[in-house]
Amino acid sequence: MRLGYTVRASSSMLRHPRQGVERFRGRVDRRQDQREKEALRVAPGDYYGAVKDWASCLHAALGLPWPCPATSSFDDVWDKMIGDLHAAGVRVGMFSYGGWNDCDRAFALAIWCIVAHIHPARVVETGVAHGLTSRIILQGLERNGTGQLWSVDLPAVDSALHSEIGMAIPKDLRSRWTYVPGTSRERLPGLLSELGEIDLFVHDSLHTGRNVRFELESAWPFMRPGGAVVVDDIDHNLAFAAFGQRVRPAESLAARHVTGDGLWGVAIKAAESPLPSPEALRQGNRQLTGPRGAARAESLRAVEANPHYKKALGPPTPTVRGQRHERIERAVVREIAYELRRLTLGDCRLLQIQAGNGEQTLLFRDQLIRPERPVIYDLQDARDPEASGQTDFAAVDFEAAQFPAPDDHFDLVVWNRDLVTLKNVVPVLREARRVLRPGGVMIVAVPNLAALHNRLLLLAGFQPSTLHINNGDHVRGFASLSMTRVLERDLGFRIQQATGVGLAPISSAAQPRSLRTLSHTVVWVLREPGGALPASRPAV
């Protein structure tokens, strides 16, 4: 049996060498995806914020009431399809097609509802296998009385499985179906250009980050406003999350499979969203990776041009050491503002803790879209007149008192550097999490006790600059790796980004990832699990 498979697979690879290269590349990509997931040190369900009541969330995202009548007809469609396959002697479910899984019931129900509600004229999917997802789509189109499905599929390397491709699709539905054999890299771009516009895209082919990115970046520009993409097995990689951060869909959600531990996701395109070219979208992704990207440079220039940026730290210090320290502090403020600008959060309630004169708060507010009036918590009110007129203030004893806001009140919390002045840090961080709503974002910047200059000072027998003895208020120290573990393991945040700033006394700039543990200060972008990101729109 094994020898027969080897012969058939080898023959297929020799006849289609380009497809064979893609199959081999997929094995390499899966290892890279696994390393990236392990680096997060959080479960995929928590990272993606998987919701339990996905059906009501999906209908809310579509602007429709729940429950809906379309779901009542799904059970009969699903049960008949499974019954037909069993009658034909075909096993369905987990590992039923060459070691791969058939369509999950929850995944199929979501697609059934989307087809019923958006009435798609053109649907494109990748991956067919037995064709369970294809049949659900086609029966939905038949129920609507309109629509066509195009399925791009790389046949299994074992030719013995080729007779099973699409066998779930009955003859009376095949007039609405076009099967396109080949890899998505070979066939998808040309198909999309030929169709011009699509209403629904379903990914269920090779679940590597590289392939998911390619397919979504290819399909999204052709997606009509109000259309949807549905992606299976998003837990295999981080591509669906990265794609959502890049294009900012109107709505998105993640949910669990009924069988197994997998996740699937849905993203809905905004009604007013433009149609960028595929190359423009891919170029945008490249610009957002790496500290020297053109998009980053443009955003940093916009932050520096803000009138509140220069006022954020107060009057300059005359000493050389003080000026060097101020450059790093200003770079940290700039990095926080950049991260806020990149998140493109809209309709946000912002809280800044220990904000000094309040100019940082105004700078951070200006990076948001339609922000509400910001709030500052501090021991005493040190705001300058401009900040006093544009922010609200509450005096808080961080060592003893609870925050005055109710649970889940703020969409965004910023705490820049002053954690080092507190003795009891974990309780007050828990308070910050309490007032942050599910799906909200918290940005924390903390001087790094394990920074390069502190290591050199300790090696020489001197006190690290992060901890003061009798000439300052720094009473706690935090090493970057240990703080990361506390934020994730003890406090339950999901880390979206961690950036090192400054390499004293050499540089005040943002550092590459390899130098983050040696940087002067670390900026963490954290997300509270359990909900979607605050309302946002694509950056302009």
Secondary structure as GFF3:
##gff-version 3
##sequence-region A 1 540
A	DSSP	alpha_helix	2	15	.	.	.	ID=ss1
A	DSSP	alpha_helix	17	40	.	.	.	ID=ss2
A	DSSP	alpha_helix	44	48	.	.	.	ID=ss3
A	DSSP	alpha_helix	54	61	.	.	.	ID=ss4
A	DSSP	alpha_helix	70	87	.	.	.	ID=ss5
A	DSSP	alpha_helix	105	118	.	.	.	ID=ss6
A	DSSP	beta_strand	122	126	.	.	.	ID=ss7
A	DSSP	alpha_helix	132	144	.	.	.	ID=ss8
A	DSSP	beta_strand	148	153	.	.	.	ID=ss9
A	DSSP	three_ten_helix	159	164	.	.	.	ID=ss10
A	DSSP	three_ten_helix	171	176	.	.	.	ID=ss11
A	DSSP	beta_strand	177	181	.	.	.	ID=ss12
A	DSSP	alpha_helix	184	195	.	.	.	ID=ss13
A	DSSP	beta_strand	198	203	.	.	.	ID=ss14
A	DSSP	alpha_helix	209	219	.	.	.	ID=ss15
A	DSSP	three_ten_helix	220	222	.	.	.	ID=ss16
A	DSSP	beta_strand	223	232	.	.	.	ID=ss17
A	DSSP	three_ten_helix	234	236	.	.	.	ID=ss18
A	DSSP	alpha_helix	239	247	.	.	.	ID=ss19
A	DSSP	beta_strand	251	256	.	.	.	ID=ss20
A	DSSP	beta_strand	263	268	.	.	.	ID=ss21
A	DSSP	alpha_helix	278	287	.	.	.	ID=ss22
A	DSSP	alpha_helix	294	305	.	.	.	ID=ss23
A	DSSP	alpha_helix	320	343	.	.	.	ID=ss24
A	DSSP	beta_strand	350	353	.	.	.	ID=ss25
A	DSSP	alpha_helix	359	365	.	.	.	ID=ss26
A	DSSP	beta_strand	375	378	.	.	.	ID=ss27
A	DSSP	alpha_helix	385	390	.	.	.	ID=ss28
A	DSSP	beta_strand	392	395	.	.	.	ID=ss29
A	DSSP	beta_strand	410	416	.	.	.	ID=ss30
A	DSSP	three_ten_helix	418	421	.	.	.	ID=ss31
A	DSSP	alpha_helix	425	434	.	.	.	ID=ss32
A	DSSP	beta_strand	436	447	.	.	.	ID=ss33
A	DSSP	alpha_helix	452	459	.	.	.	ID=ss34
A	DSSP	alpha_helix	480	485	.	.	.	ID=ss35
A	DSSP	pi_helix	486	490	.	.	.	ID=ss36
A	DSSP	beta_strand	494	503	.	.	.	ID=ss37
A	DSSP	beta_strand	507	510	.	.	.	ID=ss38
A	DSSP	three_ten_helix	513	518	.	.	.	ID=ss39
A	DSSP	beta_strand	521	527	.	.	.	ID=ss40
###
